[in-house]
Amino acid sequence: MTAPNTQNEPSIITADSGKLDVVRSLAVLLVVISHLPITKHGSDLLFGVDKINVQPIGLVGVGIFFVHTCLVLMASLERQTLEDGNKMRFRIFLVKRVFRINPLSIVAVLILTLTTYAFSNSTIDLSQVLSNLLLIQNLTGDNSVPGALWSLPYEVQMYLFLPVLYLLITKFKKIAPELILSLWGASVLLVFALFAAHQNYHLVKYLPAFLPGVLAFTLISRAKSRSTLAAYSPAIYIIAISLLFPFLVSAGIKENILIWPTCLTLGIILPYSSEISSPIIKSIASSIAKYSYGIYLIHGPMIYFSFDYVNINNSLSQWLLFILGTLGISYAAFHLVENPGIRLGKRFARIVQPHKLSSPRNCMAKNIQ
């Protein structure tokens, strides 16, 4: 694939963006908070037993992940394209993503499956295990192990479309935001049309949650020349919508529909908000974001282990076990599995990358040597 040559200034996002780290940190914290027993107990105490369902807070976190992922990966595609002489290598992108996502998910699935088998009377469902290893549970209908793994198939399948979307917006750069916004509207209509026709709409129901990340990417160049929002605008919005979300769902609005405008609003706010300058906030957010993938996959089993499986009557000890266990395992997972996988992915990417032809100047230099 070859990306059209553009004269416009690239809208590359820096790897140390504190703003994006804060967004990713809030996303994983929302997912964790939604699953903690104390969250439901607090809701029951304040509003009555089972009056307000706090679980949808976790979907807000997942939706934020979707927006963040698409924005960052579009920037990654742009960076890769510029580094490779304006050629967009689809296979390089996929190789890097496979080695970024799959190593830890594979380890988590295998360890949790074997641990469950060893400490219970359950049998191993090979079909379910294979489905989870390949991240195709949304196609096979198998349960996700661990439970948080349910979102990864949608994310991985979105990887197939991101390079196409990148080529599309680089070809029509001047109208790229309007184009993506139109696609967002079309994706919403597609979901409703499939639902009305009693067809399977589950494969595309999160498309309106992913596209706002692409929209944010297209708006970055425009946002540079306009007045920006406060640095913490995305964080304030995320916290506010997370508090409101359970009440809207309890009022009868479907959470899978509500997440679409939620993500769209975030996709519009992000590019127009300024960068965070506080070194302390940036450092904390960077650390949480760095280990967020491990936290996302591991927190569920650790909640069960700390608050249900282990027979401890001291709540402080339960909390310490959960916090230290989740952080410790996430730290080890990053350094033993994630980071080596990332490095291995870069090596494989260099292998599958076509060799660049040497320029005449380089050839002359080699001959002189």
SVG drawing of the C-alpha trace seen along z (x, -y; Angstrom):
<svg xmlns="http://www.w3.org/2000/svg" viewBox="-37 -31 75 63">
<polyline fill="none" stroke="black" stroke-width="0.4" points="0.0,0.0 1.2,-3.5 0.0,-6.5 -0.6,-9.7 2.1,-12.3 0.8,-15.3 2.4,-18.7 0.6,-19.3 2.3,-19.2 2.2,-15.8 0.1,-15.5 2.2,-13.1 1.5,-12.6 4.5,-12.4 5.0,-9.1 5.2,-10.9 1.9,-12.7 0.7,-13.3 -2.8,-14.0 -3.1,-10.6 -1.5,-8.9 -4.1,-10.5 -6.9,-9.3 -5.6,-5.7 -5.0,-5.7 -8.6,-6.8 -9.8,-4.1 -8.2,-1.3 -9.2,-2.7 -12.8,-2.9 -12.8,0.7 -11.3,1.8 -13.6,-0.4 -16.7,1.1 -15.7,4.6 -14.8,3.8 -17.3,5.1 -17.1,1.8 -18.5,0.0 -21.7,1.9 -22.0,1.8 -21.6,-2.0 -24.2,-2.3 -26.6,-0.1 -26.0,-2.1 -26.6,-5.5 -29.4,-4.7 -31.0,-1.5 -30.2,2.2 -29.9,2.8 -31.4,-0.6 -28.3,-1.8 -26.2,0.5 -22.6,-0.5 -21.2,2.1 -21.7,-0.2 -18.9,-2.4 -16.6,0.3 -17.9,0.0 -17.0,-3.7 -13.5,-2.7 -13.5,-0.2 -14.9,-2.9 -12.1,-5.3 -9.6,-2.5 -11.1,-2.2 -10.8,-5.9 -7.3,-6.1 -6.1,-3.0 -7.4,-4.3 -5.9,-7.7 -2.5,-6.4 -2.4,-3.8 -3.3,-6.3 -0.4,-8.4 1.8,-5.3 0.7,-4.6 1.6,-8.2 5.0,-7.9 5.7,-4.6 4.7,-5.9 6.9,-9.0 9.9,-6.9 9.4,-4.5 9.5,-7.0 5.7,-7.7 4.9,-4.0 2.4,-2.5 3.4,1.2 0.3,3.0 2.1,6.2 4.6,4.3 1.7,2.6 0.0,6.0 3.2,7.7 3.9,5.1 0.3,5.2 0.2,9.0 3.4,9.0 2.1,6.1 -1.3,7.7 -1.0,11.5 1.9,12.5 0.3,11.3 -3.2,12.4 -1.9,15.9 0.0,16.1 -3.0,14.9 -5.4,17.4 -3.1,20.3 -2.2,19.5 -5.8,18.8 -7.1,21.9 -4.5,24.2 -4.9,22.6 -8.7,23.0 -8.2,26.6 -5.7,27.4 -7.7,25.8 -11.3,26.9 -13.1,29.8 -13.7,28.1 -12.5,29.6 -10.6,27.7 -12.8,26.7 -10.3,26.9 -12.6,25.1 -12.9,22.2 -9.2,22.0 -8.4,22.0 -11.0,19.3 -9.4,17.1 -5.9,17.7 -6.9,16.6 -9.0,13.7 -12.1,14.7 -14.6,15.2 -16.9,12.7 -17.1,15.0 -17.4,18.3 -19.6,17.2 -17.2,18.7 -16.7,17.1 -13.7,14.9 -10.9,16.1 -10.2,13.8 -13.4,11.9 -11.8,8.6 -10.5,10.3 -13.9,9.8 -12.9,6.5 -9.7,7.6 -11.3,9.4 -13.0,6.2 -9.8,4.3 -7.8,6.8 -10.4,7.0 -10.3,3.2 -6.6,3.4 -7.6,4.7 -9.5,1.5 -7.2,-1.2 -4.7,-1.1 -7.5,-1.5 -8.9,-4.4 -5.5,-6.0 -5.1,-5.8 -8.6,-7.3 -8.0,-10.3 -4.5,-11.0 -6.1,-11.0 -8.9,-13.3 -7.0,-15.2 -8.9,-18.5 -12.3,-16.9 -11.0,-14.0 -12.9,-15.0 -16.2,-15.4 -15.5,-12.1 -14.9,-10.2 -17.9,-11.9 -20.0,-10.7 -18.7,-7.2 -19.5,-7.4 -23.1,-8.3 -23.2,-5.5 -21.9,-3.0 -24.7,-3.9 -27.3,-3.5 -25.7,-0.1 -26.0,1.2 -29.7,0.1 -30.4,1.5 -28.9,4.9 -30.8,4.9 -34.1,4.1 -33.5,6.8 -32.8,9.3 -29.3,9.8 -26.1,10.3 -25.0,6.8 -22.6,7.7 -19.5,7.6 -20.0,3.9 -21.7,2.6 -18.5,1.0 -17.5,-0.5 -19.1,-3.9 -16.8,-3.7 -13.6,-3.2 -14.1,-5.8 -14.0,-8.8 -10.3,-7.9 -9.8,-8.3 -11.8,-11.5 -9.5,-12.9 -6.5,-12.2 -7.9,-14.1 -8.8,-17.0 -5.3,-17.5 -3.9,-19.6 -7.0,-21.8 -6.8,-22.1 -3.2,-23.5 -4.5,-26.7 -7.4,-27.2 -7.9,-28.1 -7.4,-25.0 -9.4,-23.7 -7.9,-23.4 -5.4,-20.5 -7.6,-18.6 -10.8,-18.9 -10.7,-15.3 -10.2,-14.1 -13.0,-16.2 -15.3,-15.0 -14.4,-11.4 -15.1,-11.7 -18.4,-13.5 -19.7,-11.1 -18.7,-8.1 -20.7,-9.5 -23.7,-10.1 -23.5,-7.0 -25.0,-4.5 -28.0,-6.8 -28.7,-7.1 -28.5,-3.3 -30.8,-2.8 -33.2,-5.3 -33.6,-2.9 -30.9,-4.0 -29.0,-1.0 -25.3,-1.2 -24.1,0.1 -25.9,-2.8 -24.9,-5.4 -21.3,-4.6 -21.3,-5.9 -21.9,-9.6 -19.8,-9.3 -16.8,-8.2 -17.6,-10.8 -17.5,-13.6 -14.2,-12.5 -12.8,-12.2 -13.7,-15.9 -12.4,-17.2 -9.1,-15.4 -7.4,-17.2 -8.6,-20.6 -7.3,-20.2 -3.8,-21.5 -1.0,-19.2 -0.6,-18.6 2.5,-20.3 2.5,-19.1 5.6,-16.7 3.9,-14.9 0.7,-14.2 2.6,-13.2 4.8,-10.8 1.9,-9.1 -0.2,-8.8 2.8,-7.5 3.4,-4.7 -0.3,-3.7 -0.6,-3.8 2.6,-1.7 1.2,1.2 -2.5,0.6 -2.7,3.6 -1.6,6.0 -3.9,4.3 -6.8,4.6 -6.3,8.4 -5.2,9.2 -7.5,7.2 -10.6,9.5 -8.9,12.7 -7.2,10.7 -10.5,9.4 -11.9,12.9 -8.7,14.2 -8.4,11.4 -12.0,10.9 -13.6,14.3 -11.1,17.2 -8.7,16.3 -10.3,16.8 -9.3,13.5 -11.7,11.6 -9.6,8.5 -10.7,6.1 -7.4,4.2 -5.5,7.3 -7.8,8.1 -7.2,4.7 -3.5,4.9 -3.5,8.3 -5.5,7.0 -3.5,3.8 -0.1,5.3 -0.9,8.4 -2.4,6.6 0.4,4.1 3.1,6.7 1.8,9.1 1.2,6.3 4.8,5.0 6.2,8.5 3.9,9.1 5.2,6.0 8.9,6.7 8.7,10.5 6.1,10.7 4.9,7.4 8.2,5.6 10.0,8.6 7.1,9.1 7.3,5.5 11.0,5.9 10.4,9.2 7.7,7.5 10.1,4.8 12.7,7.4 10.1,9.3 8.9,6.0 12.5,5.4 12.5,8.8 9.3,8.4 10.1,4.8 11.3,4.6 14.9,3.4 15.2,-0.2 17.2,-0.9 20.3,-2.8 20.6,-6.3 23.3,-7.1 25.1,-9.1 25.1,-6.1 26.3,-3.8 29.2,-6.2 30.2,-6.3 30.2,-2.5 32.4,-2.3 34.9,-4.9 35.1,-2.9"/>
</svg>
